[in-house]
Amino acid sequence: MDITGKIKLINETKEYGSNGFRKRELVVTTEEQYPQDLLIEFIQDKCDILNSYKVSDSVKVDINLRGREWESPQGEVKYFNSIQGWRIEKLTSDDSESNIPPVPPADAFEPADNISDNEPDDLPF
């Protein structure tokens, strides 16, 4: 799965416990009718791939959804979900950087005035 949008926040890498577990959080705002701010976690060696990104970059993030069950000391069971990122790429919005030629303005085309009904119609459809 993937998520596309603009980076809203990139947190610093945090280390937990003595085992060296590392986590870095990224918030991406989707660009749709109802934008969503999605928290995406990058863990261990994946934390470093965020170093070359900044707030307001348009990105596509490849993700995995993770879920887990937790039971409280009182016996109540709850379920939690998280979004883990494993790859990110910058999307370009500048037309000069893309290989798609610009669309000519609508007034650049004029209707043909030399069409005759006597010409054969050789189109296959």
Buried (B, 14 or more C-beta within 10 A) or exposed (E): EEBBBBBBEBBEBEEEEEEEEBBBBBBBBBEEEEEEEBEBBBBEEBBEBBEEBEEEBBBBBEBEEEEEEEEEEEEEEEEEEBBBBEEBEEEEEEEEEEEEEEEEEEEEEEEEEEEEEEEEEEEEE
